[in-house]
Amino acid sequence: MRARALLALSMAVLGCASASAPTPTTTPTAKTPARHVGTMSELMADFIYPASDAVFYISSRTPATSEEWMALQAQTLMLAESANLLMMPGRALDQDRWMSDAKLLLEAGEAAYRAAKDRDVAALEALSDQMYESCVTCHRNYRPDYGRPR
């Protein structure tokens, strides 16, 4: 059931992409307004954490069926696209460090998406450190008390 939901979400995301979609450097206009729906916490908890866990735990949760591989593709696509959401005006906390950290996530997520499409477990395992570094780098800079003992 969860795999079907992820598949449906990925199909919706892919279905929204078209040849006329704005390039990443295009900013929203009155004709194509962008707006935040969820909070930063919801974006992290509902999209980024579960999708990154799929990469972090690929060795112990390796997809075995086509449906599971498609679900992994959806999760890695959500991970890459979440980086774009982090760079949206009003969500990006600055144009320097924040954008640099978000781009690290975008690069790792995009590579994970390609690896999932290729069903390349070794490549996904190799991306785990890059993914972890992108998360830790951002959290150190923007999450209060990150890494400090409680």
Beta strands, then each sheet from edge to edge (+ up, - down):
end
